[in-house]
Amino acid sequence: MNSILIIEDDPAICSNIQLILQMEGFAVRTAADGISGLNSICEQRPDLILCDIMMPEMDGRTLLDVLKNKGTLADIPFIFVSALGERDDVRRGMSAGADDYLAKPFTAEELVTAVTGRLLRFGSMRRHSAKIAFKKEHAILRQRVTARELEVLLLVGTGATSRDIADRFCISLRTVEVHRASLMSKLDAANAAMLARWAVIAEQM
């Protein structure tokens, strides 16, 4: 379940956005200004931020600047939500590094489309980056690991036990252990933790 942080100083608007997104199945948190929003982000990183521009304490543009200067938080999808609908305001918001801009008033459909679109795009970018980062490891998996061993490895990544895997493929427990031993040998995985890491890499193929 994707988590979304709404930073909005108007309680009625904040509540309306929260309700719409919760009805769509998102886990939603709220903050009333930029400072409390920043504290919430640092405590628990959200998958996406919806942020008003004009707020007390710390406005939306200042908050975005702070996030862009924090390496681990700079890539969180960020959508400005504001009544400032003029072109200059939109342009300044986007040039500051926002991923999208919703001008009030907006419909529930426009809100959900903006949120899901950004989450899908961000997920696609992360998968692409992972494929590039693990290019060498993916080549090793393709060259050394058989199709059945890859299936076993992917199940290992889900936390499946040897018995679970045996039942899934209708094979003996001994055969599963042979596959595990073969994978550890081929991938130079000295322990279960290293094999689990290879399972995570395999999921990105």
N, C-alpha and C positions, 0 to 999 in steps of 0.2 A: 504494500500500500504506500503510495507516494505521500510525503508530508509537505504541507504548504504553510508558510508563515504569512499572515496578513498583517501589515503595519498600516494602521488607519486610525486617525484621531476622531472620526465621526462614528459614534457607537452604532447608529442606525445602519449606516452603510456597511460598517464592519460586520455587523450581525447578519445582514442580508447576503454578503459575499460568502461568509462562513457557512450559512445554511445551504446555499446553492452548491458549494463545493463538497460539503459533507453528504449531501444527497447523491452526489456523483461518486461517492466512495473514497474521497480523499481524507487523510488525517490532517486536521486543521488546527493551528495555533494562532493566537492573535497578540498584537502589541499596540499600544495607543500612541507611541511616538518613536522616533529614531533611536533614542538611547535604550529604551526598554527592548526595542526590536533587535538592536545589536547584541544586547545581553542574551536574549533568547537564542540568537543565531550561534553565539559562542558556546552556549550551554548544550545545544543540540542542533546540529546542522540540518536545515530543511532541504528538501529536493527542489523547491522553488519559492521565490519571494514575490509577493504582491505588495507594492509600497506606494502610499500616497506621496505627493511631492511637498505640499505646504503643510508642515506640522510644527508644533512647538518643540522646544529642547534641541532637536536635531532634525533638519528637513530631509526629504528623500534623496536629494542630490548629494548632500554631505554624507549620508549613510552609504550610498553607492560608492563614493570616492574612498571611504574607509575600507569597504569590502574589497575593492579592486587593489588595494595596497596590502591586503592580507592574503598571502599565497594560497593557503588552504581553503579560503572562502571566495576567492576571486571568480571561480567558475560557476557559482550557483546561478541558475537562470533567474533573471531579475526583470519584473514587469512593473512599470510605473502605472499607477492608477490615479488619475487626477481630473479635476474639473477644468483644468487649463487646456482647452482644446485647440488653441491657436497654433498655427504652423511653427512659429518660432519656439514655442514651448515643447512641441513634439520633437523638433530638431535638436534642441539642447538636451532633452532627455536621452535621445538615442546616441548623440555624440558623446555623452558622458559614459556610455557603455551599457545602457539598458538593452535588454533583448527584445522588448516590445513595449507598447504604450496603449493603454486603454483610457479613452476619454469618457468621463461621466457626462450624461447617463449612458449606460450600456446594458444590453440585454443579457439574460442568463446564458443564452446560446453563444454570444460573443465572448463572454467570460470563460466558459468552459472550452470553447475552441482555442482561445489564446493559451490557456493553461496546458491543455493536452498537447497542443501543437509544439509548444516549447519543451515539454517533458520528452516527447517522442524524438525531437531533434537532438536534445542533449544526450538521450540514451544512445542514439545512433552515432553521435560523435564519440562517445566514450567507448563504444564497441569498436569503432574504427581505430581509435587510438590504441586500444588493447591489442588489436590485431597487428599493428605496426610494432608495438613494444615487444610482443612475443613472437616476432617473425622467425627467429632462430629456433625457439622452442617448438613452434608449430611444425617447422621443417623436420625436427627430430621425431616428433610424434608420427608424422606421415611416413617417415622412412623406416622407423623401427617397430612401430606398434601395429598389430593386426586389428582388423575390424572388431573382432570379439573382445580383444583386450581393451580397445578404446571404449566399448560399451561398458565393460567392467569398471574402467577408470572413471567414467562419467557417473556411474552409480556410487562409486566410492566418494565422489565429490558431494553427493546428496546426503552422505552420512549412513548409507546402507551398510548393513553388516554382511559378512560372508554368507550367512544363512539367507538373508534377504536376497542376495544376488543369485544364490543357488536356486531358490524358489522362482525367481523372476525368469531365469533362463532354462529351468527344468534340467539342471545339471547337478552333479554331486558337489558336496562341500569340498572334497579333495580337489576337484577340477578348478574350483574358484581359487583355492589356495595356490594352485599351480599358476593360474593367471596372475595373481597378485605378486608371486615371487618373480615371475617373468617380467612384469612391469617394473618392479623395483630394480631388477638387474639391468634392463634395457635403458631405464631412465636415470640410473645411478642414484636412486632414492634410498637412502640408508635407513629410513624409518617411515612410520605412517604419516607423520606431519609433512615430510617431503613429498610423499605420494599424493597427499591431499592437495598440495600446492600445484602439482602437475595436473590434477583433476580440474582445478580452477582455470588453469591455462587452457586445457582442452575444451572447456566450455566456451571459450572465446573464438574457437575455430569456425 
